[in-house]
Amino acid sequence: MPETRLLALRTRLATIFEDEEPRSAATRAFNTLLAALIVANVAGVVLESVDPIRQRFAAPLDVFEQIATVIFAAEYVLRVWAAVDFRAAQYAHPLWGRLRYVRSFFALVDLVAVLPAVIGVLGAADLRVLRLLRLLRMLKLIRHSTTFDMLWAVLREEARSIAALLFILLLTVTISGALMYLLEGEEQPAVFTSIPVAMWWAIETLTTVGYGDMVPMTVSGRMLGGAVSIVGIGTLALFSGLITIGFLDQIKLHRENALIKVADAEDRRRRGSTLRAPGVVARELEQDVAPDGASSGVCPHCGSAFRGASAEQRLRRS
């Protein structure tokens, strides 16, 4: 009996933890509470870096950090325990399935959320580094956001186009950096000291950042800088347009899939209200026997004979 309860609990946890499962009320409540805890914990880490706040609220912030760490650790352990009940068949094995889940992306993110506190307890690292590592807990929000799913889908669908644009940018940076080194190397030897340094100027110019640390002084260098700026504006506009179009397509597809799921659920609900299980129909037919005992057909569900006109009517209704 206790083992049965544990199995039921594990199955219930799997339905809450499994990302592919339909979002039930319990799943939505769990994700909302966990996301709120992550945001609050990250906010505490950020505020802890302010000296007046750290000096005044050091004890409450430390207690809150310990509570959050315990919750994240418990969540990680429970996810690994319930992984065998996930839909993915690769996690079904009690040992190897859990080991495969531990190596998955989101499991590694959950582990990173706990490791800083464990390292801090062992005293194996600088506390400032650990505070920064605790900010990685924000990655846990990726699991609970459909926006990131759509963004990854855009990157997958437009991978070849994005790779082509990145190649164009790399080519432009290399060529413009080499040309700028050729044009400005002698005029400003302390600024454009090498082609890699000039490529940094090209990156600044292509992205239209223009920090001002490297400015061409010759006429030819300025002409080249203007041309690179124009090319950068066009290339980045093309890149952003590609991402925008892909993102809009994914939003449209997401809405269509949501409408299909709603329609399927409504169709199943209507069919569920009119269709009954074969055993229920058979029992009803057995009870609905005509007085004259005349046979009028065979039940298509169980193969047994039924009698009476009312039985035929009940079968048609079922």
C-alpha positions as CSV (number, residue, x, y, z in Angstrom):
1,M,0.0,0.0,0.0
2,P,2.7,2.6,0.8
3,E,4.5,1.6,-2.5
4,T,1.2,2.2,-4.4
5,R,0.9,5.6,-2.8
6,L,4.5,6.5,-3.8
7,L,3.8,5.4,-7.4
8,A,0.7,7.5,-7.5
9,L,2.6,10.5,-6.0
10,R,5.3,10.1,-8.6
11,T,2.8,9.9,-11.4
12,R,1.1,13.1,-10.1
13,L,4.5,14.9,-9.9
14,A,5.3,13.8,-13.4
15,T,2.1,15.4,-14.7
16,I,3.1,18.6,-13.0
17,F,6.8,18.6,-14.0
18,E,6.4,17.3,-17.5
19,D,6.7,20.2,-19.9
20,E,4.8,18.3,-22.7
21,E,1.8,17.7,-20.5
22,P,-1.3,19.9,-20.9
23,R,-1.2,22.7,-18.4
24,S,-3.7,21.8,-15.6
25,A,-4.6,24.2,-12.8
26,A,-2.1,22.5,-10.5
27,T,0.7,22.8,-13.1
28,R,-0.1,26.5,-13.7
29,A,-0.2,27.2,-10.0
30,F,3.1,25.4,-9.4
31,N,4.8,27.2,-12.3
32,T,3.5,30.6,-11.2
33,L,4.7,30.1,-7.6
34,L,8.1,28.8,-8.7
35,A,8.6,31.7,-11.2
36,A,7.7,34.2,-8.4
37,L,10.2,32.5,-6.1
38,I,12.9,32.8,-8.9
39,V,12.2,36.4,-9.5
40,A,12.2,37.2,-5.8
41,N,15.4,35.3,-5.2
42,V,17.2,37.0,-8.1
43,A,16.0,40.4,-6.9
44,G,17.4,39.5,-3.4
45,V,20.8,38.7,-5.0
46,V,20.8,42.0,-6.9
47,L,19.8,44.0,-3.8
48,E,22.4,42.2,-1.7
49,S,25.1,43.8,-3.8
50,V,24.1,47.3,-2.5
51,D,26.2,47.9,0.7
52,P,23.5,49.7,2.8
53,I,20.9,47.1,2.0
54,R,23.2,44.2,2.7
55,Q,24.3,45.7,6.0
56,R,20.7,46.3,7.1
57,F,19.0,43.2,5.8
58,A,21.8,40.7,5.7
59,A,20.1,38.2,8.0
60,P,16.6,38.2,6.3
61,L,18.3,37.9,2.9
62,D,20.4,35.0,4.0
63,V,17.4,33.2,5.5
64,F,15.4,33.7,2.3
65,E,18.4,32.4,0.2
66,Q,18.5,29.3,2.3
67,I,14.8,28.7,2.0
68,A,14.9,29.2,-1.8
69,T,17.9,26.9,-2.1
70,V,16.1,24.1,-0.2
71,I,13.0,24.5,-2.4
72,F,15.1,24.4,-5.6
73,A,17.0,21.4,-4.3
74,A,13.8,19.5,-3.4
75,E,12.4,20.4,-6.9
76,Y,15.5,19.0,-8.6
77,V,15.4,15.8,-6.6
78,L,11.7,15.3,-7.2
79,R,12.1,15.9,-10.9
80,V,14.8,13.3,-11.2
81,W,12.7,10.9,-9.2
82,A,9.6,11.4,-11.4
83,A,11.5,11.5,-14.7
84,V,10.7,7.8,-15.3
85,D,7.0,8.7,-15.7
86,F,7.6,11.4,-18.3
87,R,6.2,10.9,-21.8
88,A,9.6,10.5,-23.3
89,A,10.5,6.8,-23.6
90,Q,14.2,7.5,-23.1
91,Y,13.6,8.3,-19.4
92,A,11.6,5.2,-18.7
93,H,14.4,3.1,-17.3
94,P,14.7,3.4,-13.5
95,L,18.5,4.1,-13.6
96,W,19.6,4.9,-17.1
97,G,16.5,7.0,-17.8
98,R,17.2,9.2,-14.8
99,L,20.8,9.5,-15.8
100,R,19.7,10.7,-19.2
101,Y,17.4,13.2,-17.7
102,V,20.1,14.5,-15.4
103,R,22.1,15.3,-18.6
104,S,19.2,17.1,-20.3
105,F,19.4,20.9,-20.6
106,F,16.7,21.9,-18.1
107,A,18.0,19.4,-15.6
108,L,21.4,21.0,-15.8
109,V,19.8,24.4,-15.4
110,D,18.1,23.1,-12.2
111,L,21.4,21.8,-11.0
112,V,23.1,25.1,-11.6
113,A,20.4,26.8,-9.5
114,V,21.5,24.6,-6.5
115,L,25.2,24.3,-7.0
116,P,26.2,27.9,-5.8
117,A,24.7,27.3,-2.4
118,V,26.4,23.8,-2.1
119,I,29.7,25.3,-3.1
120,G,29.2,28.1,-0.6
121,V,28.5,25.6,2.2
122,L,31.7,23.8,1.3
123,G,33.6,27.1,1.3
124,A,35.3,26.4,-2.0
125,A,34.8,29.7,-3.8
126,D,34.6,33.5,-3.5
127,L,31.2,34.7,-2.2
128,R,31.1,37.4,-4.9
129,V,31.4,34.7,-7.6
130,L,28.7,32.7,-5.9
131,R,26.3,35.7,-5.9
132,L,26.8,36.1,-9.6
133,L,26.3,32.4,-10.2
134,R,23.0,32.6,-8.3
135,L,21.8,34.9,-11.0
136,L,21.8,31.9,-13.3
137,R,18.6,30.8,-11.6
138,M,16.9,33.1,-14.0
139,L,17.5,30.4,-16.7
140,K,14.8,28.4,-14.8
141,L,12.2,30.8,-16.2
142,I,12.9,29.5,-19.7
143,R,11.0,26.3,-18.9
144,H,7.8,28.2,-17.9
145,S,7.7,30.6,-20.8
146,T,6.2,29.8,-24.2
147,T,8.0,32.8,-25.7
148,F,11.4,31.1,-25.4
149,D,9.9,28.0,-27.1
150,M,8.8,30.2,-30.1
151,L,12.1,31.9,-30.2
152,W,14.0,28.5,-30.4
153,A,11.5,27.4,-33.0
154,V,12.4,30.6,-35.1
155,L,16.1,29.9,-34.7
156,R,15.6,26.3,-35.9
157,E,13.4,27.2,-38.8
158,E,15.6,30.1,-40.0
159,A,18.9,28.5,-39.1
160,R,20.3,28.6,-42.7
161,S,19.2,32.2,-43.4
162,I,20.7,33.3,-40.1
163,A,23.9,31.5,-40.8
164,A,24.1,33.2,-44.2
165,L,23.7,36.6,-42.6
166,L,26.3,35.9,-39.9
167,F,28.7,34.8,-42.6
168,I,28.1,38.1,-44.4
169,L,28.7,40.0,-41.2
170,L,31.9,38.1,-40.5
171,L,33.1,38.7,-44.1
172,T,32.3,42.4,-43.8
173,V,34.1,42.7,-40.4
174,T,37.2,41.0,-41.7
175,I,37.5,42.9,-45.0
176,S,36.7,46.3,-43.5
177,G,39.1,45.7,-40.6
178,A,41.9,44.8,-42.9
179,L,41.2,47.9,-45.2
180,M,41.0,50.2,-42.2
181,Y,44.3,48.9,-40.9
182,L,45.8,49.5,-44.3
183,L,44.4,53.0,-44.5
184,E,44.9,54.2,-40.9
185,G,47.8,52.0,-39.7
186,E,50.4,54.5,-40.6
187,E,48.4,57.6,-39.7
188,Q,47.4,56.2,-36.2
189,P,49.9,53.5,-35.3
190,A,49.0,53.7,-31.6
191,V,45.2,53.2,-32.4
192,F,45.0,50.8,-35.3
193,T,47.9,48.6,-34.2
194,S,46.8,45.4,-36.0
195,I,44.0,43.9,-38.1
196,P,42.2,42.3,-35.1
197,V,42.2,45.7,-33.4
198,A,40.8,47.2,-36.6
199,M,38.2,44.5,-36.7
200,W,37.0,45.7,-33.3
201,W,36.4,49.1,-35.0
202,A,34.5,47.4,-37.7
203,I,32.2,45.7,-35.2
204,E,31.6,49.0,-33.5
205,T,30.8,50.6,-36.9
206,L,28.6,47.8,-38.2
207,T,26.5,47.8,-35.1
208,T,26.3,51.6,-35.2
209,V,27.6,51.7,-31.6
210,G,30.5,54.1,-32.2
211,Y,32.2,54.2,-28.8
212,G,34.6,56.8,-30.1
213,D,37.8,55.0,-29.0
214,M,38.8,54.4,-32.6
215,V,38.1,57.1,-35.1
216,P,39.5,57.3,-38.7
217,M,41.4,60.5,-39.4
218,T,42.2,60.2,-43.1
219,V,39.7,61.0,-45.9
220,S,39.8,57.5,-47.3
221,G,39.4,56.0,-43.8
222,R,36.3,58.1,-43.2
223,M,34.8,57.2,-46.5
224,L,35.4,53.5,-45.6
225,G,33.8,54.1,-42.2
226,G,30.7,55.6,-43.8
227,A,30.3,52.7,-46.2
228,V,30.7,50.2,-43.4
229,S,28.1,52.0,-41.4
230,I,25.6,51.9,-44.3
231,V,26.3,48.2,-44.9
232,G,25.9,47.5,-41.1
233,I,22.5,49.3,-41.0
234,G,21.2,47.3,-44.0
235,T,22.5,43.9,-42.7
236,L,21.2,44.4,-39.2
237,A,17.8,45.5,-40.6
238,L,17.7,42.4,-42.8
239,F,18.6,40.2,-39.7
240,S,16.0,41.8,-37.5
241,G,13.3,41.5,-40.2
242,L,14.1,37.9,-40.7
243,I,13.7,37.2,-37.0
244,T,10.5,39.3,-36.8
245,I,8.9,37.5,-39.7
246,G,9.8,34.1,-38.2
247,F,8.5,35.1,-34.8
248,L,5.2,36.3,-36.2
249,D,4.9,33.0,-38.1
250,Q,5.4,31.1,-34.9
251,I,2.9,33.2,-33.0
252,K,0.3,32.5,-35.8
253,L,1.1,28.8,-35.7
254,H,0.9,28.8,-31.9
255,R,-2.6,30.4,-32.0
256,E,-3.8,27.9,-34.6
257,N,-2.6,25.0,-32.6
258,A,-4.3,26.4,-29.5
259,L,-7.6,26.7,-31.5
260,I,-7.2,23.2,-32.7
261,K,-6.7,21.9,-29.2
262,V,-9.7,23.8,-27.9
263,A,-11.8,22.4,-30.8
264,D,-10.6,18.8,-30.1
265,A,-11.3,19.2,-26.4
266,E,-14.8,20.4,-27.2
267,D,-15.4,17.6,-29.7
268,R,-14.2,15.0,-27.1
269,R,-16.5,16.6,-24.6
270,R,-19.5,16.3,-26.9
271,R,-18.7,12.8,-27.9
272,G,-18.2,11.8,-24.3
273,S,-21.6,13.1,-23.4
274,T,-23.3,10.9,-26.0
275,L,-21.1,7.8,-26.2
276,R,-20.9,5.2,-23.4
277,A,-18.7,2.3,-22.7
278,P,-19.6,-1.0,-24.3
279,G,-20.1,-2.7,-20.9
280,V,-22.6,0.0,-19.9
281,V,-24.5,-0.4,-23.2
282,A,-24.6,-4.2,-22.7
283,R,-26.0,-3.9,-19.2
284,E,-28.7,-1.5,-20.4
285,L,-29.6,-3.9,-23.2
286,E,-29.8,-6.8,-20.8
287,Q,-32.3,-4.9,-18.6
288,D,-34.3,-3.7,-21.6
289,V,-36.0,-7.0,-22.6
290,A,-39.4,-7.0,-24.4
291,P,-42.2,-9.1,-22.7
292,D,-42.8,-11.2,-25.8
293,G,-39.2,-12.4,-25.9
294,A,-38.8,-11.7,-29.6
295,S,-35.2,-11.4,-30.7
296,S,-34.4,-8.3,-32.7
297,G,-30.6,-8.3,-33.3
298,V,-27.2,-8.6,-31.9
299,C,-25.3,-6.0,-29.8
300,P,-22.4,-4.7,-31.9
301,H,-20.4,-4.1,-28.8
302,C,-20.4,-7.4,-27.0
303,G,-21.9,-9.8,-29.6
304,S,-24.8,-10.9,-27.3
305,A,-28.4,-11.0,-28.5
306,F,-30.9,-8.4,-27.3
307,R,-34.6,-8.4,-27.5
308,G,-37.4,-5.9,-27.7
309,A,-38.0,-2.8,-29.8
310,S,-36.9,-0.6,-26.9
311,A,-33.4,-2.2,-27.0
312,E,-33.0,-1.2,-30.6
313,Q,-33.9,2.3,-29.8
314,R,-31.4,2.4,-26.9
315,L,-28.7,0.9,-29.2
316,R,-29.3,3.6,-31.8
317,R,-29.1,6.3,-29.1
318,S,-25.8,4.9,-27.8
